[in-house]
Amino acid sequence: MNAETGKTALITGASSGIGQELAKLFAQDGYNLVLVGRSEDKLDRLSEVFKSNYGTQQILVINKDLSEEDAAQDIYNQVQEAGITVNVLVNDAGASTYGLFATETNWEREKQIIHLNVLTTTLLTKLFLKDMVARNEGRILQLASLVAVTPFPLMAVYAATKAYIWNLTQSLINEIKDSNVTMTALMPNATATNFFREAGAPKLTVEDTMDDPAMVAKDAYKALMKGEAKVIPGGVSNKAQEVMAYVSPQETLAAMMRRLLTPKDESGQEKTPVWTIVGVAAAVVAGIALVSAFNNMDPVDKARYRYKAGKLKSKATGLIDEAGDALSEAKDTAADKWSDLGQMAGRAIANVFG
Ligand SMILES: NC(=O)c1ccc[n+]([C@@H]2O[C@H](COP(=O)([O-])OP(=O)(O)OC[C@H]3O[C@@H](n4cnc5c(N)ncnc54)[C@H](OP(=O)(O)O)[C@@H]3O)[C@@H](O)[C@H]2O)c1
């Protein structure tokens, strides 16, 4: 392909998972690379593969623990000394702990994670963004997460760090809007990488519904190259989760998200939470799509759909009343009632399309 020969992408966390898949896409596209991580041997092997498979001209491997105090400045200095201009920065490296904040997780590890996910990411962004703005050229991809907009009990500190990255990114996008520099927040749903194992988690319920890191990287790469403000990889159910995060009570969301992190062997009696979220949110997303499709219809089709919508309206009113009663009557089992609402919304949508 070699569309971008001569340009350089710096990718932290390139040794595995989403970062490795992103590095591959940059290599395929003709970028030179700066690969950063602690696993020097893996990064060296990856360099050889990229050189032989894609003819990558220049790869600098930087072996660095990004939870260390001066990590970001050290990386910047090494890149400067090598005379490399970084055209794309991918802040991918990140980690979590798993467990109850009050009694189970370790503060020293949490401090490292805050340093890695927040401080190093922020300073790398500052150092490279300044140069990009001066050149009026460049792109930055920030690894946030869908949990940036939801509570995530048992990974509480991690989710808080991702909320920080999400917020920082959206502010900076506004600050650089008059330049040719772009910044994109990547918000993956749970993805099948080493992430949960590295966090020390047991086998979790969420593992049944994980996304493919190659898919996540492809969607992210496309959005980054278009300069989009955010990207939620995957289908409508992932996008619907973000919508749901904005419309659901926080208490209910927290209970649902916690169930995702329940060990598999303890989750036998639990109802599947994520699909309940998705049911309601998919209804919202589908509703928006319907309205926009309706606006573009010819008058005969519009009349037909108005008739169907009239019938649906009376059914939906009943369903919403039913759901409202259910929700108000059962505070303790709000998550279950939300599930009912999701199924009702799903039936309502099926009615429109049927
Ligand atoms: N997997 C998910 O469900 C998910 C969902 C949303 C967002 N994310 C985010 O996606 C990013 C990539 O995670 P992943 O899922 O691909 O997990 P992964 O396979 O565990 O990869 C994590 C990467 O970060 C690097 N890293 C971790 N700690 C480091 C440190 N102290 N210093 C330098 N590098 C470090 C690792 O490299 P070394 O081990 O070589 O240092 C590795 O390359 C993270 O920011 C994560 O928060 C993941």
The ligand as a Tripos MOL2 file, in Angstrom:
@<TRIPOS>MOLECULE
LIG
   48    52     1     0     0
SMALL
NO_CHARGES

@<TRIPOS>ATOM
      1 N1         -9.1660   -4.9270   26.3360 N.am      1 LIG1
      2 C1        -10.2110   -4.1760   26.6250 C.2       1 LIG1
      3 O1        -11.2930   -4.6750   26.9720 O.2       1 LIG1
      4 C2        -10.1140   -2.6760   26.5090 C.ar      1 LIG1
      5 C3        -11.3020   -1.9340   26.3940 C.ar      1 LIG1
      6 C4        -11.2320   -0.5580   26.3180 C.ar      1 LIG1
      7 C5         -9.9940    0.0780   26.3300 C.ar      1 LIG1
      8 N2         -8.8600   -0.6630   26.4260 N.ar      1 LIG1
      9 C6         -7.5660    0.0390   26.4440 C.3       1 LIG1
     10 O2         -6.8110   -0.3750   25.3280 O.3       1 LIG1
     11 C7         -5.4280   -0.1730   25.5920 C.3       1 LIG1
     12 C8         -4.6640   -1.4040   25.1640 C.3       1 LIG1
     13 O3         -5.0480   -2.4880   25.9770 O.3       1 LIG1
     14 P1         -5.2080   -3.9560   25.4090 P.3       1 LIG1
     15 O4         -6.6000   -4.3530   25.6120 O.co2     1 LIG1
     16 O5         -4.6280   -4.0770   24.0560 O.co2     1 LIG1
     17 O6         -4.3610   -4.7640   26.5100 O.3       1 LIG1
     18 P2         -2.9910   -5.5390   26.4480 P.3       1 LIG1
     19 O7         -3.0080   -6.5940   25.4170 O.co2     1 LIG1
     20 O8         -2.7190   -5.9300   27.8690 O.co2     1 LIG1
     21 O9         -1.9450   -4.4260   26.0020 O.3       1 LIG1
     22 C9         -1.5180   -3.4370   26.8800 C.3       1 LIG1
     23 C10        -0.2790   -2.7740   26.3040 C.3       1 LIG1
     24 O10         0.1290   -1.7230   27.1990 O.3       1 LIG1
     25 C11         1.5000   -1.9000   27.4940 C.3       1 LIG1
     26 N3          1.7770   -1.5510   28.8840 N.ar      1 LIG1
     27 C12         1.1080   -1.9570   29.9910 C.ar      1 LIG1
     28 N4          1.7220   -1.4610   31.0910 N.ar      1 LIG1
     29 C13         2.7800   -0.7560   30.6550 C.ar      1 LIG1
     30 C14         3.7960    0.0110   31.3010 C.ar      1 LIG1
     31 N5          3.8570    0.1080   32.6310 N.pl3     1 LIG1
     32 N6          4.7190    0.6120   30.5480 N.ar      1 LIG1
     33 C15         4.6990    0.5030   29.1960 C.ar      1 LIG1
     34 N7          3.7630   -0.1750   28.5250 N.ar      1 LIG1
     35 C16         2.8150   -0.7970   29.2520 C.ar      1 LIG1
     36 C17         1.7950   -3.3770   27.2930 C.3       1 LIG1
     37 O11         3.1390   -3.5100   26.8610 O.3       1 LIG1
     38 P3          4.2990   -4.1840   27.7320 P.3       1 LIG1
     39 O12         3.6850   -5.3140   28.5060 O.co2     1 LIG1
     40 O13         5.2850   -4.6010   26.7040 O.co2     1 LIG1
     41 O14         4.8350   -3.1060   28.5890 O.co2     1 LIG1
     42 C18         0.8600   -3.7480   26.1480 C.3       1 LIG1
     43 O15         1.4850   -3.5530   24.9080 O.3       1 LIG1
     44 C19        -5.3240    0.1590   27.0790 C.3       1 LIG1
     45 O16        -5.1670    1.5530   27.2380 O.3       1 LIG1
     46 C20        -6.6620   -0.2780   27.6320 C.3       1 LIG1
     47 O17        -7.0230    0.4510   28.7500 O.3       1 LIG1
     48 C21        -8.8910   -2.0260   26.5080 C.ar      1 LIG1
@<TRIPOS>BOND
     1     1     2 1
     2     2     3 2
     3     2     4 1
     4     4     5 ar
     5     4    48 ar
     6     5     6 ar
     7     6     7 ar
     8     7     8 ar
     9     8     9 1
    10     8    48 ar
    11     9    10 1
    12     9    46 1
    13    10    11 1
    14    11    12 1
    15    11    44 1
    16    12    13 1
    17    13    14 1
    18    14    15 2
    19    14    16 1
    20    14    17 1
    21    17    18 1
    22    18    19 2
    23    18    20 1
    24    18    21 1
    25    21    22 1
    26    22    23 1
    27    23    24 1
    28    23    42 1
    29    24    25 1
    30    25    26 1
    31    25    36 1
    32    26    27 ar
    33    26    35 ar
    34    27    28 ar
    35    28    29 ar
    36    29    30 ar
    37    29    35 ar
    38    30    31 1
    39    30    32 ar
    40    32    33 ar
    41    33    34 ar
    42    34    35 ar
    43    36    37 1
    44    36    42 1
    45    37    38 1
    46    38    39 2
    47    38    40 1
    48    38    41 1
    49    42    43 1
    50    44    45 1
    51    44    46 1
    52    46    47 1
@<TRIPOS>SUBSTRUCTURE
     1 LIG1         1 GROUP 0 **** ****
